[in-house]
Amino acid sequence: MKTNSLSPQEPVAISRRNLLKGGTAAGGLLLASHVIPLPFRQAHAESTVPVVAQDNVVWSMCSVNCGSRCALRMHVRDDEVYWVETDHTGDDQYGDHQVRACLRGRSIRRRMNHPDRLNYPMKRVGKRGEGKFQRISWDEALDTLSANLKRIVKDYGNEAVYIHYSSGITGGNFCRSSPSGSLVTRLMNCYGGSLGQYGTYSTVQIAAAMPYTYGSNEGNSTSDIVNTKLVVMFGNNPAETRMSGAGITYHLEQARERSQARMIVIDPRYTDTAAGREDEWIPIRPGTDAALVNAIAWVLITENLVDQAFLDTYCIGYDEKTLPADAPANGHYKAYILGDGDDGIAKTPAWAEKITTIPRDRIIKLAREIGSTKPAYICQGWGPQRQANGEQTSRAIAMLPILTGNVGINGGNSGARESTYTISI
Ligand code: SF4
């Protein structure tokens, strides 16, 4: 369904702003004279013509660091964005759908025009922490920066220059603050380099851990979710983090519509992603996802639901057949799960029940569903890895698509968060 917004070319006589202004003034008159209120039917009809002919409408995008980069149509007047529309082009068919922005994107002008936003170079004139700054010209700011940069590199070398990690606008290609994407870093690359950094505060554990399992931290594209039959999400809540038409939530909806894919959400919270759209929500004690996965693996192995051909062909160390010769006896995954490894603990559903608070019968049912439905899109959010030893949680979850041979196929996934993530060094 298209929005009611009009094209800027359409000649109209009244702007939304003027309408509001006029409405306010008229409202004041009405109140002052105690006249009966507005003719609502007429007011509603007029509100469908919000754009004046002189508006400059430009395409832009939402730079919020959810990363979906939804298209936005900025209405500019007097060099100021005064109204933001979302995309309303296309036929609204999947593949050519309208990339409708979420409320964060649609309200982006409040960020852009916020009075606290730093619009000019400001130089500290007081002591640190005193909060005293003075506006200076761009020329002075650039001269100060370049003179100090040259001095520091000359006296101390490029190792003395560090570009601090930050985020918030990482959705913008040219504003990315990650070292690989930042314009400042690219400038420094042309000037002899600068100090790098490791990871981000959002993703460092999954980004570092997954390559130990796969050699990379990549998963299937979000648009491939429509090909799946079963979505299993661990601690992933895209309806709040990437809620728009460019984000995963739209693809999830399409998967359910087009493929009748079932969706199981494993999360301590009953999130917006789960609410009303899940087939099953499995609440779990926070931080115990790995124990749940181990118990699922125990069921898959003991009920012969693993994809043995996939494991034999592509994996090292699942069982004795592919265990490297120099590895300790029973150092393989299967032995660890069945209780034949170092710790001697069988990772049964009863064992996991005490840790996760998920009843053993529910774990068995979940395992059977995962083991018998293909393709299955198994993914995780960034929440499960944000804890001590969170790397191992990420890798544990990745074992489910490996055990079931859902890696590298349409509608499958590696167990990573949706789409592809690469480590920033
Ligand atoms: S989903 Fe929302 S926050 Fe993310 S890019 Fe789109 S409009 Fe921006």
Boltz pocket constraint, residues with backbone or C-beta under 6 A from the ligand:
constraints:
  - pocket:
      binder: B
      contacts: [[A, 62], [A, 63], [A, 64], [A, 66], [A, 67], [A, 68], [A, 69], [A, 70], [A, 100], [A, 101], [A, 102], [A, 103], [A, 104], [A, 105], [A, 106], [A, 171], [A, 241], [A, 242], [A, 243], [A, 244], [A, 245], [A, 246], [A, 247]]
      max_distance: 6.0
